[in-house]
C-alpha cells in the first residue's frame, strides 16, 4: 500500500484525457462534446501551495476556466469527485469514495462551480476506479467524450490507471493525457509515462496555462500535414514517418505518409504541447528536431528536395547467387555512414545523391560513387564469382591473399581441401603443413580465378 502521507502531498497533477485539440471557448466547436472533470478532493489537497491550500487554488483556476466555457454550442459539462465523502484514515481508506456530483448538461457551468465551492478535501486517491466509473458517466452518441482529471497524488488503491486508460480507448475515449507535477520525486515520474506527458509545475500560473490548453484541446483540433516536395514542387509520398516526444523519446505517432484523392497530404491530428522530433524514413532519413506545433490551427511541415532514385545491386548475367544469403550495404560516399542493407537483386529507393555499395564477397567488392538520379534506376553490377578447388595432402596453416594483399581466406585448423568461392582476379596461397617445423617449408602458389570457372590447385602437387 502506498504511503499517502509521504507521497500524496508531493505533487499537483492534471491529466487531460481527450480526443483532439484547442480553440478558444467563444468559438463554436465542430462536434457535440462532453467534458467530464474528475476532481481530486483527497486529504492531501489540504496541503499548502503558494500560500494557499491546493484545493483552493485548483478550484479557483478551474472555476475561471469554466467561466470561459459558458455558452459554447454543443458543449456539455459534468463533474465527478473522489475523496470527498470519507475522512482519510491510514490503512482504512475508502477506495469507493467517488461520485458523479454533476451529470452532463448544457449551460451548467454555474452548477459545476457551485458544486466545486462546496467540496471539502477529506479522503484517499482512487484514480483508476474513478476513471473506470467516469467512462460510464457519458451519454451515448458519436461526439467527443473527454475526461480531465485534476489530482495531486498517485494511485492509492493498488489499482492500475494504465489498464483503465486502455479500457477507455476501447470505449471510444482516446487517451492523450497531460500531467503537471509539483515537487514530484524523480522516481515517481515514470509512474505517469504510460498515462501521458509529464510537466513540472513551478507555480499556479503554469497550472492555469496547461489547464486552459487541455480544455481547449478537448473541443478543437490542432492539425498538421507534412509536405514532401521535389525540386519542381510536386508532392512525394508512401514513406514511413515517426514523431517522437523530444523530452522523453517516446514515439507519439507513426504512419505511412499518404496523399489523399486530391493528391495532397493527409491532415493529421496532434497534441501541440510536446516538442517533437520528426523523422521521414527515406534512405537516408530526413530529420527535423525540436518542432513546436501552433495550437488551435493547421500546421504545415515542408521537406524540400525529396527526390528519389533506385539502386539495384546484382551480379552480371542473371544467374543464381553462388554466395547464398548475400546482403549488400549502401553508404553515403562523403560520410561513409551506412544507410541501408538489402538482399542482392533487390531494387531499393534512395534519395538522389552519390553512394558507395559494398558486396560481402570474397574478397569484398566496393563499387564507389554510384550516382542516384531522380526517377532513374542505377544498376550496380559485379562479376559472377568463380571457384577454387583446393587439394592438400596434409593439415596445416595457410592464407589466401588478393593481389592487393587482402586476406581472403585463412586456414588455421585441419586440412584446407575443399571448394571455395572467389571473385575473378589473381591470388596467392601461402601454406605450411602442421608437421613442418620451419618457415622454409612454406608453399607459395599463385593462381587466377575466372568468372563462372573452377580452378584446380594442388598444394603439394
Secondary structure, 3 states (H helix, E strand, C coil): CCCHHHHHHHCCEEEEECCCCCCCCCCCCCCCEEEEEEEECEHHHHCEECCEEHHHHHHHHHHHHHHHCCCCCCEEEEEEEECCCCCCCCCCCCCCCEEEEEEEEECCHHHHHHHHHHCCCCECCCHHHHHHHHCCCCCCCCCEEEEEEEECCCCCCCCCHHHHHHHHHHCCCCCCEEEEECCCCHHHHHHHCCCEEEEECCCHHHHHHHHHHHHHHHHCCCEEEEEEECCCCCEECCCEEEEEECCCCCEEEEEECCECCCCCECCEECCCCCCEEEEECCCCCEEEEEECCCCCCEEEEEEECCCEEEEEEEECCCCCCCCCCCEEEEEECCCCCEEEEEECCCEEEEECEEEEEEECCCCCEEEEEEEECCCCEEEEEECCCEEEEEECCCCEEEEEEECCCCEEEEECCCCCCEEEEECCEEEEEEEEECCCCCHHHCEEEEEEECCCCEEEEECCC
